[in-house]
Amino acid sequence: MNRLVLFVARFHPRSWRARYGDEFDQLLRDEEGSVGVLLDVLVNALRAQLRHGGSIMTRGVRHHPERLALVGLALMVPSAVLVTAAVLKYIVGVPGPFDAIEPSITPIVTHPVGETFFILAPYGALLLPAVPVTRLGVSATAGRMRATIEVTAPLANVAIAIASILLAAVMLLYWLAENL
């Protein structure tokens, strides 16, 4: 478990690792590895990435979380259009929209990469608006584990997260109706 914890500790930003990395690694080597320690290190690495602007994608997100929400929306739109058109044709009986996009979308959707994109897009669209506004806490004392989740989000982030959950649910129900 200690090797995995040390590996996850590498997810901290380069500037953070330059300042604290050696001491932190030694502390982790001295600590007995556990799931709680692993989760603690992972959550703190994600926080440090957001706080220190570890990547181009997360710069400015702490002060403007709506940016990632809009990226999530853009990620989700193609899947939402396809699912809406499919539901209209195969469940409601209105073939127009689906028949119009089917010739151009079929080669993309039948390719493994395109299919994977369309299936995973709602989940990515859920994570993008949720990650910068969610604080996770995990601690263990006296043989008990305590986990907390705190979400402070702009309305846009909440709306896009809910829309992505609904899209994933509709996709699941559609898949179940088709395959069972």
Secondary structure, DSSP 8 states (H G I E B T S, - for coil): -HHHHHHHHTTS-HHHHHHHHHHHHHHHHHS---HHHHHHHHHHHHHHHHHTT-SGGGTTTTT-THHHHHHHHHHHHHHHHHHHHHHIIIII---HHHHHHHHHHHHHHHSHHHHHHHHHHHHHHHHHHHGGGEEEEEEEETTEEEEEEEE---HHHHHHHHHHHHHHHHHHHHHHHHH-
